[in-house]
Amino acid sequence: MQNNQQHTSPNKQQGATFLGMVIVAGGLIFVAIIGMKLAPAYIEYMSVKKVLKAMANDPSLSSMSTKEIRQSFEKRKSIDDISSVTKDDIIINKNEAGETVVSVDYQVQRPLVGNVTALLDFHASSDGK
């Protein structure tokens, strides 16, 4: 006589294993480390945008010379502790409406782990584009 009954355990455990928890925790820690290394570059980018927007709101911008615009940027950048952009990096142009537009394109390199480096490209403009 054969016993064809299947043995099912009513108390079978379900859920995450220890190894699964370690993998998830490791992934979260990796993402947190990358975020902490890249966040200062994005915070500085927001400061650059704020400076350029403040310059755009200055009514005397259109009557300033290129040298005066660069000096204004230098003063504002020192207040906001911007180190990735210099006065020589800014580009000064006129738009279709004849308004002065100050913009900047720059790159920031941040070392991540060992010989792995993140290269971040930023563009900011006083006209919001």
N, C-alpha and C positions, 0 to 999 in steps of 0.2 A: 504494500500500500504506500503510495507516494503522497507526500504532503505538498500540494500545489499552491499553498497559501503564500502570498508575498508578505515578507516581513517589512512593515512600515513602522517607523518610529514616530509616535505622535509628538515626541519632544525634540524633534530635529531643529537644530539652531539655524537661524537665518540672520543675515546682517553682514557688516563689514568685518573682514579679517584684520589681524594686526598688520600684515604686510600691505593690505590695501590702505589702511590708515596712514602708514609710514609713507607710501607713495604719494598720497594726497597731500600730506603735510609737507613733504619735500617739494612738491610742485608749488604749493602756496608760498613757501619760504623763498623759492627761486624767483617767483613773480614779485614778491615784496622787495627782494634785494635789487632786482632790475629797476623797479619803480623808484626806490630810494636813490639809486644812482642817476636816473634820468630826470627826476622831478626838478632838481635845481636848474637844469637847462631850460625846462618849460616855464618855470617861474621867472627866470631872467627874460625869456621871450615875451612873457606877458608885461614885464616892466618896459621892455623896448617898445612894445605896441602902445603902452600908456604914455610914454614920453613922446612918441610920434603923434599920437592923438592930441596931446596937450599943445604940441607945436602947431598942429593944424588949426587949433582953436584960437591961436594967438593972432589977433588982427594985423599985427605988424609983420607977419611972416612974408607976405607978398612984396613988401618994400625992403626987406633985408637983402644984403649981399650974400653971396655964397659963403664968404668967410664968417659973417655974422651968424648965419644959420648953423654953421659947424660949431662955432663958439657956444651958441645957445644949446645945441645938442650936448656938448661936453659938460656944460654946467648942469643940465638936467640929468645926464647919465651919472654924474658923480653923486647926486642926491639919491638916486635909485640904486646905486651900487651895481652898475652894469659894467662887466669887464670883458665880455666877448665881442663887443662892437666898439670901434673907435670912430672918431670924427671923419677919418679918411675912408671909412667903409660906407658912409651914407651917400646916397645918390639923390641929387636935386634936379627936378625936371618941372616943366609946366604941363598941365593937362589941357584938354580941349577947350575948357572954359577960361584958360589963362591963369589958373590958380597954381601956386607953387605946391609941388608934391615932394615930400621927403620920404625916401624908402631905403631899405637896407636888405641885402641878401647875405646871409652868413651861415657858416657851418660850425658845429660844436662836436668835438670828439670826446667821448667819455669811456674810459676803460671799464670793462665789465668784469671779466674773470680771466686771469692769466693773460694770454695774448689776444683775447677777443675784445674788440672795441666797437662801440656804437657810434655811428656818424649821423648826426641830426642836421638836416637842412632847414633853415628858417627864412621866411620872407615876411617883412612887416612894412607897412606903408601908412603915411599920414592920411590917405584918402580911404582907408579901410579895405582896400582890395588886396 
